Amino acid sequence: MDMKIKVENSTSLYRDSDSGAIINCSNSEYENYMELKNKKLREQEEMENIKNDVSELKSMMKLILEKLDK
């Protein structure tokens, strides 16, 4: 049987009686966590796009310099 025991001095934390794990049952805190996680994923994607753009620019510059040397 899965029973949750309220953690003292907390409004959203409970202890699972079977595993002893602390569980946060706050929906707003979960939503905040998911927003932060998604923001970090978008930032990582943006950084990857910037890296790809820089790499492409470097390749173009090399090509231009090769053509100018001929």
CHARMM-style PDB file with segment names, atoms N, HN, CA, C and O in Angstrom:
ATOM      1  N   MET     1       0.847  -1.188   0.000  1.00  0.00      PROA
ATOM      2  CA  MET     1       0.000   0.000   0.000  1.00  0.00      PROA
ATOM      3  C   MET     1       0.887   1.243   0.000  1.00  0.00      PROA
ATOM      4  O   MET     1       1.834   1.340   0.780  1.00  0.00      PROA
ATOM      5  N   ASP     2       0.577   2.173  -0.865  1.00  0.00      PROA
ATOM      6  HN  ASP     2      -0.192   2.094  -1.499  1.00  0.00      PROA
ATOM      7  CA  ASP     2       1.375   3.387  -1.034  1.00  0.00      PROA
ATOM      8  C   ASP     2       0.794   4.486  -0.149  1.00  0.00      PROA
ATOM      9  O   ASP     2      -0.253   5.054  -0.459  1.00  0.00      PROA
ATOM     10  N   MET     3       1.493   4.783   0.970  1.00  0.00      PROA
ATOM     11  HN  MET     3       2.344   4.322   1.222  1.00  0.00      PROA
ATOM     12  CA  MET     3       0.993   5.791   1.894  1.00  0.00      PROA
ATOM     13  C   MET     3       1.991   6.937   1.987  1.00  0.00      PROA
ATOM     14  O   MET     3       3.200   6.716   2.057  1.00  0.00      PROA
ATOM     15  N   LYS     4       1.479   8.157   1.987  1.00  0.00      PROA
ATOM     16  HN  LYS     4       0.497   8.338   1.930  1.00  0.00      PROA
ATOM     17  CA  LYS     4       2.337   9.329   2.095  1.00  0.00      PROA
ATOM     18  C   LYS     4       2.171   9.953   3.478  1.00  0.00      PROA
ATOM     19  O   LYS     4       1.056  10.160   3.955  1.00  0.00      PROA
ATOM     20  N   ILE     5       3.311  10.248   4.110  1.00  0.00      PROA
ATOM     21  HN  ILE     5       4.217  10.080   3.722  1.00  0.00      PROA
ATOM     22  CA  ILE     5       3.316  10.848   5.434  1.00  0.00      PROA
ATOM     23  C   ILE     5       3.804  12.287   5.293  1.00  0.00      PROA
ATOM     24  O   ILE     5       4.876  12.526   4.736  1.00  0.00      PROA
ATOM     25  N   LYS     6       3.027  13.245   5.793  1.00  0.00      PROA
ATOM     26  HN  LYS     6       2.157  13.051   6.245  1.00  0.00      PROA
ATOM     27  CA  LYS     6       3.381  14.664   5.675  1.00  0.00      PROA
ATOM     28  C   LYS     6       4.689  14.946   6.409  1.00  0.00      PROA
ATOM     29  O   LYS     6       4.893  14.502   7.539  1.00  0.00      PROA
ATOM     30  N   VAL     7       5.579  15.701   5.737  1.00  0.00      PROA
ATOM     31  HN  VAL     7       5.414  16.061   4.819  1.00  0.00      PROA
ATOM     32  CA  VAL     7       6.844  16.092   6.337  1.00  0.00      PROA
ATOM     33  C   VAL     7       6.592  17.308   7.223  1.00  0.00      PROA
ATOM     34  O   VAL     7       5.909  18.250   6.822  1.00  0.00      PROA
ATOM     35  N   GLU     8       7.145  17.278   8.418  1.00  0.00      PROA
ATOM     36  HN  GLU     8       7.700  16.512   8.744  1.00  0.00      PROA
ATOM     37  CA  GLU     8       6.957  18.355   9.381  1.00  0.00      PROA
ATOM     38  C   GLU     8       7.497  19.682   8.833  1.00  0.00      PROA
ATOM     39  O   GLU     8       8.547  19.708   8.192  1.00  0.00      PROA
ATOM     40  N   ASN     9       6.790  20.764   9.083  1.00  0.00      PROA
ATOM     41  HN  ASN     9       5.937  20.743   9.604  1.00  0.00      PROA
ATOM     42  CA  ASN     9       7.165  22.125   8.675  1.00  0.00      PROA
ATOM     43  C   ASN     9       7.185  22.319   7.162  1.00  0.00      PROA
ATOM     44  O   ASN     9       7.924  23.168   6.664  1.00  0.00      PROA
ATOM     45  N   SER    10       6.400  21.561   6.431  1.00  0.00      PROA
ATOM     46  HN  SER    10       5.800  20.871   6.835  1.00  0.00      PROA
ATOM     47  CA  SER    10       6.328  21.719   4.979  1.00  0.00      PROA
ATOM     48  C   SER    10       4.880  21.578   4.527  1.00  0.00      PROA
ATOM     49  O   SER    10       4.112  20.784   5.069  1.00  0.00      PROA
ATOM     50  N   THR    11       4.531  22.374   3.516  1.00  0.00      PROA
ATOM     51  HN  THR    11       5.156  23.019   3.075  1.00  0.00      PROA
ATOM     52  CA  THR    11       3.158  22.307   3.006  1.00  0.00      PROA
ATOM     53  C   THR    11       3.018  21.370   1.818  1.00  0.00      PROA
ATOM     54  O   THR    11       1.912  20.950   1.478  1.00  0.00      PROA
ATOM     55  N   SER    12       4.149  21.041   1.184  1.00  0.00      PROA
ATOM     56  HN  SER    12       5.047  21.383   1.460  1.00  0.00      PROA
ATOM     57  CA  SER    12       4.035  20.254  -0.050  1.00  0.00      PROA
ATOM     58  C   SER    12       4.892  18.984  -0.062  1.00  0.00      PROA
ATOM     59  O   SER    12       4.854  18.232  -1.035  1.00  0.00      PROA
ATOM     60  N   LEU    13       5.664  18.733   1.001  1.00  0.00      PROA
ATOM     61  HN  LEU    13       5.696  19.344   1.791  1.00  0.00      PROA
ATOM     62  CA  LEU    13       6.541  17.563   1.017  1.00  0.00      PROA
ATOM     63  C   LEU    13       5.928  16.423   1.816  1.00  0.00      PROA
ATOM     64  O   LEU    13       5.373  16.611   2.899  1.00  0.00      PROA
ATOM     65  N   TYR    14       6.053  15.223   1.231  1.00  0.00      PROA
ATOM     66  HN  TYR    14       6.503  15.071   0.351  1.00  0.00      PROA
ATOM     67  CA  TYR    14       5.540  14.012   1.866  1.00  0.00      PROA
ATOM     68  C   TYR    14       6.601  12.921   1.764  1.00  0.00      PROA
ATOM     69  O   TYR    14       7.424  12.932   0.848  1.00  0.00      PROA
ATOM     70  N   ARG    15       6.581  11.986   2.702  1.00  0.00      PROA
ATOM     71  HN  ARG    15       5.913  11.978   3.446  1.00  0.00      PROA
ATOM     72  CA  ARG    15       7.490  10.844   2.663  1.00  0.00      PROA
ATOM     73  C   ARG    15       6.693   9.613   2.254  1.00  0.00      PROA
ATOM     74  O   ARG    15       5.641   9.329   2.827  1.00  0.00      PROA
ATOM     75  N   ASP    16       7.194   8.884   1.265  1.00  0.00      PROA
ATOM     76  HN  ASP    16       8.049   9.114   0.800  1.00  0.00      PROA
ATOM     77  CA  ASP    16       6.586   7.625   0.842  1.00  0.00      PROA
ATOM     78  C   ASP    16       6.904   6.576   1.907  1.00  0.00      PROA
ATOM     79  O   ASP    16       8.069   6.337   2.225  1.00  0.00      PROA
ATOM     80  N   SER    17       5.870   5.959   2.450  1.00  0.00      PROA
ATOM     81  HN  SER    17       4.924   6.153   2.192  1.00  0.00      PROA
ATOM     82  CA  SER    17       6.087   5.022   3.552  1.00  0.00      PROA
ATOM     83  C   SER    17       6.797   3.748   3.110  1.00  0.00      PROA
ATOM     84  O   SER    17       7.456   3.106   3.928  1.00  0.00      PROA
ATOM     85  N   ASP    18       6.684   3.367   1.856  1.00  0.00      PROA
ATOM     86  HN  ASP    18       6.149   3.888   1.192  1.00  0.00      PROA
ATOM     87  CA  ASP    18       7.337   2.146   1.369  1.00  0.00      PROA
ATOM     88  C   ASP    18       8.825   2.364   1.086  1.00  0.00      PROA
ATOM     89  O   ASP    18       9.669   1.597   1.549  1.00  0.00      PROA
ATOM     90  N   SER    19       9.141   3.418   0.322  1.00  0.00      PROA
ATOM     91  HN  SER    19       8.455   4.041  -0.054  1.00  0.00      PROA
ATOM     92  CA  SER    19      10.528   3.626  -0.104  1.00  0.00      PROA
ATOM     93  C   SER    19      11.295   4.595   0.791  1.00  0.00      PROA
ATOM     94  O   SER    19      12.526   4.582   0.799  1.00  0.00      PROA
ATOM     95  N   GLY    20      10.588   5.430   1.542  1.00  0.00      PROA
ATOM     96  HN  GLY    20       9.588   5.441   1.536  1.00  0.00      PROA
ATOM     97  CA  GLY    20      11.241   6.442   2.368  1.00  0.00      PROA
ATOM     98  C   GLY    20      11.600   7.693   1.587  1.00  0.00      PROA
ATOM     99  O   GLY    20      12.188   8.620   2.144  1.00  0.00      PROA
ATOM    100  N   ALA    21      11.259   7.737   0.312  1.00  0.00      PROA
ATOM    101  HN  ALA    21      10.781   6.984  -0.141  1.00  0.00      PROA
ATOM    102  CA  ALA    21      11.585   8.885  -0.539  1.00  0.00      PROA
ATOM    103  C   ALA    21      10.735  10.093  -0.160  1.00  0.00      PROA
ATOM    104  O   ALA    21       9.583   9.960   0.253  1.00  0.00      PROA
ATOM    105  N   ILE    22      11.332  11.279  -0.312  1.00  0.00      PROA
ATOM    106  HN  ILE    22      12.268  11.387  -0.648  1.00  0.00      PROA
ATOM    107  CA  ILE    22      10.593  12.528  -0.106  1.00  0.00      PROA
ATOM    108  C   ILE    22       9.980  12.928  -1.445  1.00  0.00      PROA
ATOM    109  O   ILE    22      10.664  12.958  -2.468  1.00  0.00      PROA
ATOM    110  N   ILE    23       8.696  13.232  -1.427  1.00  0.00      PROA
ATOM    111  HN  ILE    23       8.140  13.208  -0.596  1.00  0.00      PROA
ATOM    112  CA  ILE    23       7.952  13.567  -2.646  1.00  0.00      PROA
ATOM    113  C   ILE    23       7.409  14.982  -2.513  1.00  0.00      PROA
ATOM    114  O   ILE    23       6.798  15.326  -1.502  1.00  0.00      PROA
ATOM    115  N   ASN    24       7.634  15.802  -3.539  1.00  0.00      PROA
ATOM    116  HN  ASN    24       8.130  15.522  -4.360  1.00  0.00      PROA
ATOM    117  CA  ASN    24       7.092  17.152  -3.565  1.00  0.00      PROA
ATOM    118  C   ASN    24       5.776  17.100  -4.336  1.00  0.00      PROA
ATOM    119  O   ASN    24       5.765  16.756  -5.518  1.00  0.00      PROA
ATOM    120  N   CYS    25       4.681  17.433  -3.686  1.00  0.00      PROA
ATOM    121  HN  CYS    25       4.689  17.712  -2.726  1.00  0.00      PROA
ATOM    122  CA  CYS    25       3.354  17.349  -4.302  1.00  0.00      PROA
ATOM    123  C   CYS    25       2.810  18.712  -4.735  1.00  0.00      PROA
ATOM    124  O   CYS    25       1.603  18.872  -4.917  1.00  0.00      PROA
ATOM    125  N   SER    26       3.703  19.692  -4.899  1.00  0.00      PROA
ATOM    126  HN  SER    26       4.683  19.562  -4.751  1.00  0.00      PROA
ATOM    127  CA  SER    26       3.284  21.036  -5.301  1.00  0.00      PROA
ATOM    128  C   SER    26       3.253  21.139  -6.821  1.00  0.00      PROA
ATOM    129  O   SER    26       4.283  20.998  -7.481  1.00  0.00      PROA
ATOM    130  N   ASN    27       2.081  21.382  -7.366  1.00  0.00      PROA
ATOM    131  HN  ASN    27       1.244  21.497  -6.830  1.00  0.00      PROA
ATOM    132  CA  ASN    27       1.944  21.534  -8.817  1.00  0.00      PROA
ATOM    133  C   ASN    27       2.664  22.771  -9.317  1.00  0.00      PROA
ATOM    134  O   ASN    27       3.282  22.736 -10.382  1.00  0.00      PROA
ATOM    135  N   SER    28       2.597  23.867  -8.568  1.00  0.00      PROA
ATOM    136  HN  SER    28       2.095  23.896  -7.703  1.00  0.00      PROA
ATOM    137  CA  SER    28       3.236  25.101  -9.030  1.00  0.00      PROA
ATOM    138  C   SER    28       4.760  24.950  -9.059  1.00  0.00      PROA
ATOM    139  O   SER    28       5.408  25.457  -9.974  1.00  0.00      PROA
ATOM    140  N   GLU    29       5.336  24.265  -8.077  1.00  0.00      PROA
ATOM    141  HN  GLU    29       4.809  23.853  -7.334  1.00  0.00      PROA
ATOM    142  CA  GLU    29       6.776  24.039  -8.086  1.00  0.00      PROA
ATOM    143  C   GLU    29       7.177  23.136  -9.250  1.00  0.00      PROA
ATOM    144  O   GLU    29       8.230  23.340  -9.856  1.00  0.00      PROA
ATOM    145  N   TYR    30       6.357  22.152  -9.565  1.00  0.00      PROA
ATOM    146  HN  TYR    30       5.503  21.986  -9.073  1.00  0.00      PROA
ATOM    147  CA  TYR    30       6.625  21.278 -10.711  1.00  0.00      PROA
ATOM    148  C   TYR    30       6.565  22.074 -12.004  1.00  0.00      PROA
ATOM    149  O   TYR    30       7.417  21.910 -12.877  1.00  0.00      PROA
ATOM    150  N   GLU    31       5.558  22.940 -12.131  1.00  0.00      PROA
ATOM    151  HN  GLU    31       4.866  23.073 -11.422  1.00  0.00      PROA
ATOM    152  CA  GLU    31       5.439  23.770 -13.336  1.00  0.00      PROA
ATOM    153  C   GLU    31       6.638  24.702 -13.471  1.00  0.00      PROA
ATOM    154  O   GLU    31       7.157  24.887 -14.572  1.00  0.00      PROA
ATOM    155  N   ASN    32       7.084  25.292 -12.356  1.00  0.00      PROA
ATOM    156  HN  ASN    32       6.663  25.142 -11.462  1.00  0.00      PROA
ATOM    157  CA  ASN    32       8.272  26.148 -12.390  1.00  0.00      PROA
ATOM    158  C   ASN    32       9.496  25.360 -12.830  1.00  0.00      PROA
ATOM    159  O   ASN    32      10.303  25.846 -13.622  1.00  0.00      PROA
ATOM    160  N   TYR    33       9.631  24.145 -12.316  1.00  0.00      PROA
ATOM    161  HN  TYR    33       8.975  23.750 -11.673  1.00  0.00      PROA
ATOM    162  CA  TYR    33      10.758  23.276 -12.703  1.00  0.00      PROA
ATOM    163  C   TYR    33      10.714  22.982 -14.196  1.00  0.00      PROA
ATOM    164  O   TYR    33      11.739  23.063 -14.873  1.00  0.00      PROA
ATOM    165  N   MET    34       9.541  22.643 -14.714  1.00  0.00      PROA
ATOM    166  HN  MET    34       8.708  22.578 -14.164  1.00  0.00      PROA
ATOM    167  CA  MET    34       9.409  22.315 -16.134  1.00  0.00      PROA
ATOM    168  C   MET    34       9.698  23.537 -17.006  1.00  0.00      PROA
ATOM    169  O   MET    34      10.324  23.409 -18.058  1.00  0.00      PROA
ATOM    170  N   GLU    35       9.248  24.723 -16.580  1.00  0.00      PROA
ATOM    171  HN  GLU    35       8.739  24.827 -15.725  1.00  0.00      PROA
ATOM    172  CA  GLU    35       9.546  25.945 -17.330  1.00  0.00      PROA
ATOM    173  C   GLU    35      11.055  26.179 -17.404  1.00  0.00      PROA
ATOM    174  O   GLU    35      11.594  26.488 -18.466  1.00  0.00      PROA
ATOM    175  N   LEU    36      11.724  26.030 -16.266  1.00  0.00      PROA
ATOM    176  HN  LEU    36      11.286  25.779 -15.403  1.00  0.00      PROA
ATOM    177  CA  LEU    36      13.170  26.224 -16.216  1.00  0.00      PROA
ATOM    178  C   LEU    36      13.892  25.196 -17.089  1.00  0.00      PROA
ATOM    179  O   LEU    36      14.834  25.528 -17.808  1.00  0.00      PROA
ATOM    180  N   LYS    37      13.436  23.952 -17.014  1.00  0.00      PROA
ATOM    181  HN  LYS    37      12.671  23.683 -16.430  1.00  0.00      PROA
ATOM    182  CA  LYS    37      14.041  22.885 -17.811  1.00  0.00      PROA
ATOM    183  C   LYS    37      13.883  23.179 -19.304  1.00  0.00      PROA
ATOM    184  O   LYS    37      14.840  23.048 -20.067  1.00  0.00      PROA
ATOM    185  N   ASN    38      12.687  23.573 -19.717  1.00  0.00      PROA
ATOM    186  HN  ASN    38      11.910  23.680 -19.097  1.00  0.00      PROA
ATOM    187  CA  ASN    38      12.433  23.885 -21.128  1.00  0.00      PROA
ATOM    188  C   ASN    38      13.229  25.099 -21.581  1.00  0.00      PROA
ATOM    189  O   ASN    38      13.711  25.138 -22.714  1.00  0.00      PROA
ATOM    190  N   LYS    39      13.373  26.097 -20.702  1.00  0.00      PROA
ATOM    191  HN  LYS    39      12.982  26.065 -19.782  1.00  0.00      PROA
ATOM    192  CA  LYS    39      14.166  27.280 -21.032  1.00  0.00      PROA
ATOM    193  C   LYS    39      15.618  26.883 -21.274  1.00  0.00      PROA
ATOM    194  O   LYS    39      16.241  27.352 -22.227  1.00  0.00      PROA
ATOM    195  N   LYS    40      16.156  26.024 -20.419  1.00  0.00      PROA
ATOM    196  HN  LYS    40      15.649  25.643 -19.645  1.00  0.00      PROA
ATOM    197  CA  LYS    40      17.543  25.582 -20.582  1.00  0.00      PROA
ATOM    198  C   LYS    40      17.706  24.782 -21.873  1.00  0.00      PROA
ATOM    199  O   LYS    40      18.722  24.916 -22.554  1.00  0.00      PROA
ATOM    200  N   LEU    41      16.727  23.960 -22.216  1.00  0.00      PROA
ATOM    201  HN  LEU    41      15.901  23.851 -21.663  1.00  0.00      PROA
ATOM    202  CA  LEU    41      16.791  23.205 -23.468  1.00  0.00      PROA
ATOM    203  C   LEU    41      16.785  24.142 -24.670  1.00  0.00      PROA
ATOM    204  O   LEU    41      17.526  23.932 -25.631  1.00  0.00      PROA
ATOM    205  N   ARG    42      15.945  25.180 -24.617  1.00  0.00      PROA
ATOM    206  HN  ARG    42      15.343  25.350 -23.837  1.00  0.00      PROA
ATOM    207  CA  ARG    42      15.909  26.159 -25.720  1.00  0.00      PROA
ATOM    208  C   ARG    42      17.245  26.895 -25.819  1.00  0.00      PROA
ATOM    209  O   ARG    42      17.740  27.138 -26.919  1.00  0.00      PROA
ATOM    210  N   GLU    43      17.826  27.248 -24.674  1.00  0.00      PROA
ATOM    211  HN  GLU    43      17.424  27.051 -23.780  1.00  0.00      PROA
ATOM    212  CA  GLU    43      19.120  27.935 -24.682  1.00  0.00      PROA
ATOM    213  C   GLU    43      20.210  27.032 -25.260  1.00  0.00      PROA
ATOM    214  O   GLU    43      21.073  27.498 -26.004  1.00  0.00      PROA
ATOM    215  N   GLN    44      20.174  25.748 -24.922  1.00  0.00      PROA
ATOM    216  HN  GLN    44      19.473  25.369 -24.318  1.00  0.00      PROA
ATOM    217  CA  GLN    44      21.155  24.808 -25.475  1.00  0.00      PROA
ATOM    218  C   GLN    44      20.987  24.689 -26.987  1.00  0.00      PROA
ATOM    219  O   GLN    44      21.974  24.651 -27.722  1.00  0.00      PROA
ATOM    220  N   GLU    45      19.738  24.631 -27.453  1.00  0.00      PROA
ATOM    221  HN  GLU    45      18.936  24.662 -26.856  1.00  0.00      PROA
ATOM    222  CA  GLU    45      19.465  24.571 -28.898  1.00  0.00      PROA
ATOM    223  C   GLU    45      19.988  25.820 -29.586  1.00  0.00      PROA
ATOM    224  O   GLU    45      20.610  25.743 -30.645  1.00  0.00      PROA
ATOM    225  N   GLU    46      19.731  26.977 -28.974  1.00  0.00      PROA
ATOM    226  HN  GLU    46      19.226  27.039 -28.113  1.00  0.00      PROA
ATOM    227  CA  GLU    46      20.185  28.240 -29.549  1.00  0.00      PROA
ATOM    228  C   GLU    46      21.710  28.279 -29.622  1.00  0.00      PROA
ATOM    229  O   GLU    46      22.274  28.723 -30.622  1.00  0.00      PROA
ATOM    230  N   MET    47      22.370  27.819 -28.577  1.00  0.00      PROA
ATOM    231  HN  MET    47      21.912  27.458 -27.765  1.00  0.00      PROA
ATOM    232  CA  MET    47      23.835  27.799 -28.564  1.00  0.00      PROA
ATOM    233  C   MET    47      24.362  26.856 -29.649  1.00  0.00      PROA
ATOM    234  O   MET    47      25.357  27.162 -30.307  1.00  0.00      PROA
ATOM    235  N   GLU    48      23.709  25.728 -29.833  1.00  0.00      PROA
ATOM    236  HN  GLU    48      22.901  25.479 -29.299  1.00  0.00      PROA
ATOM    237  CA  GLU    48      24.108  24.783 -30.878  1.00  0.00      PROA
ATOM    238  C   GLU    48      23.945  25.414 -32.253  1.00  0.00      PROA
ATOM    239  O   GLU    48      24.792  25.236 -33.128  1.00  0.00      PROA
ATOM    240  N   ASN    49      22.846  26.158 -32.445  1.00  0.00      PROA
ATOM    241  HN  ASN    49      22.157  26.302 -31.734  1.00  0.00      PROA
ATOM    242  CA  ASN    49      22.623  26.851 -33.722  1.00  0.00      PROA
ATOM    243  C   ASN    49      23.710  27.895 -33.971  1.00  0.00      PROA
ATOM    244  O   ASN    49      24.197  28.038 -35.093  1.00  0.00      PROA
ATOM    245  N   ILE    50      24.082  28.618 -32.925  1.00  0.00      PROA
ATOM    246  HN  ILE    50      23.686  28.502 -32.014  1.00  0.00      PROA
ATOM    247  CA  ILE    50      25.142  29.625 -33.060  1.00  0.00      PROA
ATOM    248  C   ILE    50      26.457  28.953 -33.429  1.00  0.00      PROA
ATOM    249  O   ILE    50      27.182  29.440 -34.297  1.00  0.00      PROA
ATOM    250  N   LYS    51      26.769  27.845 -32.779  1.00  0.00      PROA
ATOM    251  HN  LYS    51      26.180  27.449 -32.074  1.00  0.00      PROA
ATOM    252  CA  LYS    51      28.004  27.115 -33.096  1.00  0.00      PROA
ATOM    253  C   LYS    51      28.004  26.655 -34.548  1.00  0.00      PROA
ATOM    254  O   LYS    51      29.024  26.750 -35.231  1.00  0.00      PROA
ATOM    255  N   ASN    52      26.863  26.158 -35.022  1.00  0.00      PROA
ATOM    256  HN  ASN    52      26.035  26.082 -34.468  1.00  0.00      PROA
ATOM    257  CA  ASN    52      26.762  25.713 -36.415  1.00  0.00      PROA
ATOM    258  C   ASN    52      26.938  26.890 -37.376  1.00  0.00      PROA
ATOM    259  O   ASN    52      27.598  26.762 -38.407  1.00  0.00      PROA
ATOM    260  N   ASP    53      26.346  28.031 -37.034  1.00  0.00      PROA
ATOM    261  HN  ASP    53      25.809  28.134 -36.197  1.00  0.00      PROA
ATOM    262  CA  ASP    53      26.478  29.222 -37.875  1.00  0.00      PROA
ATOM    263  C   ASP    53      27.936  29.677 -37.953  1.00  0.00      PROA
ATOM    264  O   ASP    53      28.427  30.007 -39.032  1.00  0.00      PROA
ATOM    265  N   VAL    54      28.621  29.693 -36.823  1.00  0.00      PROA
ATOM    266  HN  VAL    54      28.223  29.424 -35.946  1.00  0.00      PROA
ATOM    267  CA  VAL    54      30.020  30.100 -36.788  1.00  0.00      PROA
ATOM    268  C   VAL    54      30.864  29.138 -37.629  1.00  0.00      PROA
ATOM    269  O   VAL    54      31.743  29.563 -38.378  1.00  0.00      PROA
ATOM    270  N   SER    55      30.590  27.864 -37.499  1.00  0.00      PROA
ATOM    271  HN  SER    55      29.875  27.519 -36.891  1.00  0.00      PROA
ATOM    272  CA  SER    55      31.324  26.865 -38.271  1.00  0.00      PROA
ATOM    273  C   SER    55      31.097  27.068 -39.770  1.00  0.00      PROA
ATOM    274  O   SER    55      32.031  26.965 -40.565  1.00  0.00      PROA
ATOM    275  N   GLU    56      29.866  27.353 -40.143  1.00  0.00      PROA
ATOM    276  HN  GLU    56      29.107  27.437 -39.497  1.00  0.00      PROA
ATOM    277  CA  GLU    56      29.542  27.589 -41.550  1.00  0.00      PROA
ATOM    278  C   GLU    56      30.249  28.851 -42.058  1.00  0.00      PROA
ATOM    279  O   GLU    56      30.770  28.866 -43.173  1.00  0.00      PROA
ATOM    280  N   LEU    57      30.266  29.900 -41.245  1.00  0.00      PROA
ATOM    281  HN  LEU    57      29.842  29.888 -40.339  1.00  0.00      PROA
ATOM    282  CA  LEU    57      30.961  31.136 -41.624  1.00  0.00      PROA
ATOM    283  C   LEU    57      32.459  30.904 -41.796  1.00  0.00      PROA
ATOM    284  O   LEU    57      33.072  31.442 -42.718  1.00  0.00      PROA
ATOM    285  N   LYS    58      33.041  30.109 -40.915  1.00  0.00      PROA
ATOM    286  HN  LYS    58      32.543  29.672 -40.166  1.00  0.00      PROA
ATOM    287  CA  LYS    58      34.473  29.805 -41.026  1.00  0.00      PROA
ATOM    288  C   LYS    58      34.762  29.069 -42.336  1.00  0.00      PROA
ATOM    289  O   LYS    58      35.749  29.354 -43.015  1.00  0.00      PROA
ATOM    290  N   SER    59      33.900  28.131 -42.675  1.00  0.00      PROA
ATOM    291  HN  SER    59      33.099  27.900 -42.124  1.00  0.00      PROA
ATOM    292  CA  SER    59      34.075  27.390 -43.930  1.00  0.00      PROA
ATOM    293  C   SER    59      33.977  28.320 -45.133  1.00  0.00      PROA
ATOM    294  O   SER    59      34.757  28.208 -46.079  1.00  0.00      PROA
ATOM    295  N   MET    60      33.022  29.230 -45.090  1.00  0.00      PROA
ATOM    296  HN  MET    60      32.388  29.320 -44.322  1.00  0.00      PROA
ATOM    297  CA  MET    60      32.870  30.182 -46.190  1.00  0.00      PROA
ATOM    298  C   MET    60      34.095  31.082 -46.307  1.00  0.00      PROA
ATOM    299  O   MET    60      34.578  31.349 -47.408  1.00  0.00      PROA
ATOM    300  N   MET    61      34.589  31.545 -45.171  1.00  0.00      PROA
ATOM    301  HN  MET    61      34.197  31.328 -44.277  1.00  0.00      PROA
ATOM    302  CA  MET    61      35.772  32.410 -45.182  1.00  0.00      PROA
ATOM    303  C   MET    61      36.983  31.678 -45.754  1.00  0.00      PROA
ATOM    304  O   MET    61      37.754  32.260 -46.517  1.00  0.00      PROA
ATOM    305  N   LYS    62      37.154  30.416 -45.394  1.00  0.00      PROA
ATOM    306  HN  LYS    62      36.527  29.944 -44.774  1.00  0.00      PROA
ATOM    307  CA  LYS    62      38.263  29.622 -45.932  1.00  0.00      PROA
ATOM    308  C   LYS    62      38.145  29.506 -47.439  1.00  0.00      PROA
ATOM    309  O   LYS    62      39.132  29.642 -48.162  1.00  0.00      PROA
ATOM    310  N   LEU    63      36.937  29.257 -47.908  1.00  0.00      PROA
ATOM    311  HN  LEU    63      36.135  29.147 -47.321  1.00  0.00      PROA
ATOM    312  CA  LEU    63      36.698  29.132 -49.341  1.00  0.00      PROA
ATOM    313  C   LEU    63      37.016  30.451 -50.057  1.00  0.00      PROA
ATOM    314  O   LEU    63      37.656  30.455 -51.109  1.00  0.00      PROA
ATOM    315  N   ILE    64      36.568  31.554 -49.484  1.00  0.00      PROA
ATOM    316  HN  ILE    64      36.048  31.550 -48.630  1.00  0.00      PROA
ATOM    317  CA  ILE    64      36.853  32.868 -50.077  1.00  0.00      PROA
ATOM    318  C   ILE    64      38.362  33.116 -50.125  1.00  0.00      PROA
ATOM    319  O   ILE    64      38.885  33.568 -51.144  1.00  0.00      PROA
ATOM    320  N   LEU    65      39.055  32.826 -49.038  1.00  0.00      PROA
ATOM    321  HN  LEU    65      38.630  32.459 -48.210  1.00  0.00      PROA
ATOM    322  CA  LEU    65      40.506  33.032 -49.001  1.00  0.00      PROA
ATOM    323  C   LEU    65      41.227  32.145 -50.004  1.00  0.00      PROA
ATOM    324  O   LEU    65      42.199  32.579 -50.622  1.00  0.00      PROA
ATOM    325  N   GLU    66      40.771  30.917 -50.176  1.00  0.00      PROA
ATOM    326  HN  GLU    66      39.981  30.564 -49.674  1.00  0.00      PROA
ATOM    327  CA  GLU    66      41.371  30.012 -51.167  1.00  0.00      PROA
ATOM    328  C   GLU    66      41.198  30.578 -52.560  1.00  0.00      PROA
ATOM    329  O   GLU    66      42.127  30.542 -53.366  1.00  0.00      PROA
ATOM    330  N   LYS    67      40.021  31.100 -52.851  1.00  0.00      PROA
ATOM    331  HN  LYS    67      39.266  31.130 -52.196  1.00  0.00      PROA
ATOM    332  CA  LYS    67      39.753  31.656 -54.180  1.00  0.00      PROA
ATOM    333  C   LYS    67      40.565  32.933 -54.421  1.00  0.00      PROA
ATOM    334  O   LYS    67      40.978  33.201 -55.549  1.00  0.00      PROA
ATOM    335  N   LEU    68      40.789  33.703 -53.387  1.00  0.00      PROA
ATOM    336  HN  LEU    68      40.454  33.485 -52.470  1.00  0.00      PROA
ATOM    337  CA  LEU    68      41.568  34.930 -53.534  1.00  0.00      PROA
ATOM    338  C   LEU    68      43.049  34.623 -53.758  1.00  0.00      PROA
ATOM    339  O   LEU    68      43.748  35.381 -54.431  1.00  0.00      PROA
ATOM    340  N   ASP    69      43.519  33.522 -53.200  1.00  0.00      PROA
ATOM    341  HN  ASP    69      42.951  32.906 -52.654  1.00  0.00      PROA
ATOM    342  CA  ASP    69      44.922  33.136 -53.361  1.00  0.00      PROA
ATOM    343  C   ASP    69      45.228  32.621 -54.772  1.00  0.00      PROA
ATOM    344  O   ASP    69      46.398  32.568 -55.150  1.00  0.00      PROA
ATOM    345  N   LYS    70      44.246  32.250 -55.540  1.00  0.00      PROA
ATOM    346  HN  LYS    70      43.296  32.293 -55.233  1.00  0.00      PROA
ATOM    347  CA  LYS    70      44.464  31.696 -56.880  1.00  0.00      PROA
ATOM    348  C   LYS    70      44.756  32.747 -57.888  1.00  0.00      PROA
ATOM    349  OT1 LYS    70      44.962  32.437 -59.062  1.00  0.00      PROA
TER     350      LYS     70
END
